[in-house]
Amino acid sequence: MATFVLIHGGGGVAWQWHLLDPELRARGHEVVAVDLPLAEETAGLAELADAVVDAVGERTDLVVVAHSWGGFVGPLVCDRVRADLLVLLAGMIPAPGEPPGDWWTETGFEDPGGDDPVATFCHDLPPELAAEVMGRGQGHAERSLVEPWPLQAWPDVPTRLLICRDDRFFRPEFMREVARERLGITPDEIGGSHMVMLSRPQELAARLDDYARRARGPRQK
């Protein structure tokens, strides 16, 4: 089966995958969830990708799943390892040479506003779990936000964008337009908030399992 390489988003931690991990393993897959060193001042985009590549090691049959801001890291990993598939989960789609900090303006992102991050990101989570999400975040140092995204073109790997229909941060209509303009693809959709890996782990695992089987084709037998 596949090895799922799970890359969290900005300010996130690998813990955010802890409900999805056993669901994927129950379907026969291996899981590698990486804590990106986002808060380290010396960590640029290359160093973030290094952390993932080092964690992957010699594993094969890779499906790289990059959540939200992790969309800046997932393609860099796929440029360095042989992956069967890249899945952007509510993922930001970078353009060559674009600093991540410029993405918001360049894509026309409109901040949903409000001062309650739980209502924006975790509105369909139980209150205790939502509070834990908020308490487990990490800071994000400047370097990986201001340096240009280094690839000259998208890596040669099949790519899917899976957006969340109930996402109040990256709204579906906005994500559909970005996907069309930047990758020329139509995203797939799943119910749930921006933190769908915590709100619907079983449903998400089933979707990812199906993606892996389709990506591997006859090799799955």
N, C-alpha and C positions, 0 to 999 in steps of 0.2 A: 504494500500500500504506500501511501505518500508520507512524506515528512512535511508537516506544516510549520513554516517559519513565521512566527507571529511578531509583528513590529507595532508597538503602541504609538500613540500620537503625541503631540506636543504637551509637555507637562505631565504625561502619563508614566505608568510603570508596568512591568510585566504582570503584576498581580491582576491587572484588569482582564486578563485572559483566563483567570483561574476557574471560571465556570465552564468555559468553552473547552478547555484542555481535556477534562475527563470525557466529554461528549465525543471529541474526535478520537481519543484513544479507544473508547468503546466500539468505535467503528473500524478499528484495526490500524489506525494511523499513529505515527510518531509525532511528537510536538516539541518544538524548540521556541520558547518564549524568552525574549531578550530584554533586559533593562538597558535602554540607551543611556549613555552618560551625558544627558542633555545639560545638566547643571555645571559640567566641567568647563572652565573658561577656555581650555586648550582644545576642546572637542569641536572640530568643524564637521562638515558633511562627510568627508572622507573617513574621519575617525568614528563617526556614528555607524557608517557602513562597515568599518573594520570590526566593530563589536559584534555585528550580526554574522559576518563571514567567519569570524573566529569561533563563534558559538555553533555554527553549522558544521564546521570541521569537514570530515570526509563523507558526510551523509549525501545521499542521492535521492532522486525522485522528489524533488523539492516543489512545493507550492508556497510561494511567498505571499503573505497576507499583510498589507500595510494599512493601518487605520489612520484616518484624518491626516495630521501633519506628517505621519510616517510615510505618506505618499512621496515625500522628498527623498526618503531613504530606500524604500523598496526597489525602485528602478536601479539605483546604484549597486545594490546587492545583486540584482539580476544581471547586471553588466559584468559581474565578477565571478558568479557561480552559474552552473547550468541548472536552470529552473524549468519545469514543465509549464508553469503558469504563474502569473502575477495577478493577484486580486487586490484592488484598491477598495477598501471597505470605508465608505463615506470618505474616500481619500482625496487629498489635494493633488492636482495634476500639474507638475512643474513644466516650465518651458525652458529650453536651453539658455543658459546664461542668466536666468532670472533669480535674483536673491529671494529666498523664501519670504522675507519681510515685505517684498513688493507684490507678492501674489495677490493680496487682498485688493489692492487698487487696480492691478492689471486685469483681474477677472471681473471687476465690478461688484465685488461682494458687498452686501448691505448688512451691517451688523443688526441682529434682531433686537438689540437694546435690552433694557431690563437689568436689574442688579441682583438677580437670583440665579446663580449658575446651575443649581439643581433643576429649576424649572426649564432652563435652556437645554441642558445636556442629559439629564437623568430623570425626566418627569414620569417615566413609566417604571422606575425602580422602587422597591420597598424603601421606606424612609431610612431604615438602618443601613441598607446597602448603599443608598445614595450618599449618606453622610460619610461612609467609609471611603467611597470614591473621592470625595472632596478632601478627606484627610490624608490620603495616600499620594497625592500629586508631588511633583518635584519642580524646581525652578528650571528656567531655560536660558542658558547663557547666550550672549550676543553673537558669538562667532558664526554659529550655524544658521543664524537668521539673516546675516548681512552678506555672506559670501555668495558669489554666483553659483547656481546649480551647474555642475561641471560637465554633464553629458552634452554632446553636440546633437544627439538624436535619441529617440526612445530606444531602449534596448530591444534586441530581436527576441522577444518572448511574447507568447500570447497573453493578452491583458483583458481583464474584466473589471468593470467598475460596478460595485454593488452599493446602491444608495438606500437610505432608510426613509420610508414613506412618512414617518412621524417625526423626522429630524427637524428640530426647531432652529438649529444652528446652520447647517448646510441644507437648506430647503431643497426638496426634490427638483423644482423647476429651475433653480439656479444650477444645480449639479448637472442636470440634463444638458443645459446650454454649454457649460464648461467642457463636458465630455465631447459634445459635438464639435466645438471649436478647436479643442486641443488634441484630441485623439481620433476624431471622426467615428466615434462609436456611440451606440445607444446603451445606456446603463441598464443593468438588471435592478430589480427592486425587491425589498423585503420590508415587512412591517417593523416598527420599533423606533426607538429614539437614537440619538447619536451614539449612545453606549449600548448598542444592540447585542454585543457579546455578553453583556450582563443581564439584559432584559429578556433576551430570547436565545439562550445558548443552544438549546436543542434544535430549534428551527435553523439557526445559523450553521450549526454543525452539519445538518442534513444538506443544506445548500452547498457548503464547501466540499462535503464528501462527493456530491454529484459533480461538482466542478472537477475534482481530482480524477474521478473515473473517466469523465469525458476527455480530459487533457491527456490521460495515459492511453486511452483507446484500447487496442487489443492486449496491451501489456498487463491490464488489470486481471486477466484470466489466469 
